[in-house]
Amino acid sequence: MDQQPVVMYATASCPFCVAARQLLHAKGVRWTEVAIDQQSEKRAEMMQRSGRHTVPQVFIGERHVGGFDDLNLLERRGELDQWLAGAEH
């Protein structure tokens, strides 16, 4: 599948980050992970981009998805594949 780039700001031990990884992996999605627990300057970048301070924060292309609950809701609604393909809403 040709997909939009996916970036996830995350920490190693966050259960919602683990769930987001599992969902993306199960769908065969490739993503870039930014480990904010290992790169503290990236936490400020995440907060500036998302307006949120919790992890994970997922971006598909330039669009902010939100956290795991938001990502999972897109999947349950059948919209995640459209976002990954770059379809406009």
Buried (B, 14 or more C-beta within 10 A) or exposed (E): EEBBEBBBBBBEEBEBBBBBBEBBEEEEBEBEBBBBBEEEEBBEEBBEBBEBEBBBBBBBBEEBBBBBEBBBEBBEEEEBBBBBEEEEE
